[in-house]
Structure formats: structure tokens, C-alpha cells
Amino acid sequence: MILPRTILKQDLAKKLYPQSSNTTSAMQLLRKEIKVSQELSSKLDKLTRNKRAHYFTHKELEVILEHIGISQEEFAGL
């Protein structure tokens, strides 16, 4: 499976946290996960050019999925 070039942060949050009541709470959970994990945060900082962007790049998505322990195939099924 090939990951998309970019994915909207809100779309990723909804896929990773389907139990969330809405998009806002899913985004809060994703931000919290990134903030709590120093390793994930530092890896993303090295890859991120525009921190205010509304999307994650392919490489950032790979790092997040690796951290959470989801394979590309599992992600495609979400």
C-alpha cells in the first residue's frame, strides 16, 4: 500500500481515535500524544517545515503510524 502524499490532520485524528465524540476531541488526543512523547515530538520537529499546516506529510505520517504501532495496511483499513 502507498501512503498519500499528505493527509489532513483532522482526517488522521478521526481515523486514529474513532471512539472520540467529535473531530475536536480527536485532534486534542492526537496533539496530546505528540506532546507527551518526546521521541515522537523530536522526530516530527526534524521533518516538519510548516508547523501551522493543516496536514501531515507522507514522512510525518509514517513516523506517527510507527510510533502508534499501526502498519500501513492497517491504516488503509481504518
FENUR-V38230 format. One record per residue. N is the residue number from 0. NEAR is the number of other C-alpha atoms within 12 Angstrom. Layout:
BEGIN
N/NEAR
N/NEAR
END
This chain:
BEGIN
0/10
1/14
2/20
3/19
4/14
5/20
6/23
7/21
8/30
9/27
10/24
11/32
12/35
13/25
14/26
15/31
16/26
17/20
18/13
19/18
20/14
21/17
22/22
23/18
24/19
25/24
26/26
27/22
28/26
29/31
30/23
31/16
32/22
33/25
34/17
35/14
36/17
37/14
38/18
39/27
40/23
41/17
42/21
43/29
44/19
45/15
46/20
47/22
48/14
49/14
50/16
51/9
52/14
53/17
54/23
55/31
56/25
57/23
58/24
59/33
60/35
61/29
62/27
63/34
64/29
65/19
66/21
67/21
68/15
69/19
70/20
71/21
72/14
73/16
74/26
75/16
76/11
77/16
END
